[in-house]
Amino acid sequence: MVFDLNSLVSWVYGFMITFGYFVHLILDEIYSVDLGNRRLKKSSGTALKFGMYKNRKQQIHTVVIYLLIPLLFSIAPNTELVQTALFSHEAWLSFTDIILPYDGKYFFH
């Protein structure tokens, strides 16, 4: 453990960072549409692409990144706690009690 976090917290942080990253890319794509002049800006389509293939160096970088993905998943934290948190009945009851508490005390349990 590099940051001394359990695997559940590590995966939650990873999902939050990934979600934020995709929101950022989507907002970049939305910003590339100029509604005033009714045209697409030159940067349209550059945020959400799967790689760069214009020259040999970009192709190699794209391939290396895609080859690193399985390696990163192989060294990722165990998903056992995540599976337990997502699929156990007790976890969902606890979650719904925090979100919709019976006593009106939101998030203070």
C-alpha positions in Angstrom: 0.0 0.0 0.0 1.6 3.2 -1.2 -0.7 5.7 0.4 -1.8 3.5 3.3 -5.4 3.3 2.1 -7.6 0.2 2.0 -8.6 -1.0 -1.4 -12.2 0.3 -1.2 -11.0 3.9 -0.6 -8.4 3.5 -3.3 -11.0 2.4 -5.9 -13.5 5.1 -4.8 -10.7 7.8 -5.3 -9.9 6.2 -8.6 -13.5 6.3 -9.8 -13.9 9.9 -8.6 -10.7 11.0 -10.4 -11.8 9.2 -13.6 -15.3 10.7 -13.5 -13.8 14.2 -13.0 -11.5 13.6 -15.9 -14.3 12.6 -18.3 -16.4 15.5 -17.1 -13.5 17.8 -18.0 -13.2 16.2 -21.5 -16.9 16.5 -22.1 -16.9 20.2 -21.1 -13.9 20.7 -23.4 -15.9 19.2 -26.3 -19.0 21.3 -25.4 -16.8 24.5 -25.3 -15.5 23.7 -28.8 -19.0 24.4 -30.2 -19.4 28.1 -31.0 -23.2 28.7 -30.7 -23.0 32.4 -31.5 -21.5 32.0 -34.9 -23.0 28.5 -35.3 -19.9 26.7 -36.2 -17.5 24.2 -34.7 -14.2 25.5 -33.5 -10.9 24.1 -34.8 -10.5 22.2 -31.5 -13.7 20.3 -31.9 -13.3 16.5 -31.6 -9.8 16.7 -30.0 -10.7 16.0 -26.4 -12.5 12.7 -26.8 -10.4 10.8 -29.2 -8.8 7.3 -28.6 -5.3 8.2 -29.7 -3.1 10.2 -32.0 -2.1 8.6 -35.3 -0.7 11.4 -37.5 2.9 10.3 -37.3 5.0 7.3 -36.2 5.9 8.8 -32.8 2.2 9.5 -31.9 1.3 6.0 -33.0 3.9 4.5 -30.8 2.8 6.6 -27.8 -0.8 5.5 -28.3 0.1 1.8 -28.5 2.3 2.1 -25.4 -0.5 3.7 -23.5 -3.0 0.9 -24.5 -0.4 -1.8 -23.6 0.0 -0.2 -20.1 -3.7 -0.5 -19.3 -3.6 -4.3 -18.5 -0.4 -3.8 -16.5 -2.0 -1.1 -14.4 -5.0 -3.3 -13.8 -2.7 -6.2 -12.7 -1.1 -4.0 -10.0 -4.4 -2.3 -9.0 -5.8 -3.0 -5.5 -8.0 -6.0 -4.8 -11.7 -5.5 -5.7 -13.1 -7.7 -2.9 -14.1 -4.8 -0.6 -15.6 -2.9 -3.6 -17.7 -6.0 -4.5 -18.8 -6.4 -0.9 -19.8 -2.7 -0.7 -21.7 -2.7 -4.0 -23.5 -6.1 -3.7 -24.1 -6.7 0.0 -27.6 -6.0 1.3 -26.3 -4.5 4.6 -24.2 -2.0 2.7 -27.2 -0.8 0.7 -29.3 -0.5 3.8 -26.6 1.6 5.4 -26.3 3.7 2.3 -30.1 4.3 2.1 -30.2 5.2 5.8 -27.5 7.8 5.3 -29.2 9.3 2.1 -32.8 9.0 3.4 -32.6 8.8 7.2 -35.6 8.0 9.2 -34.7 10.5 11.9 -33.9 13.5 9.6 -30.2 13.6 10.4 -28.6 13.6 7.0 -25.0 12.5 6.8 -24.4 12.6 10.5 -24.3 8.8 11.3 
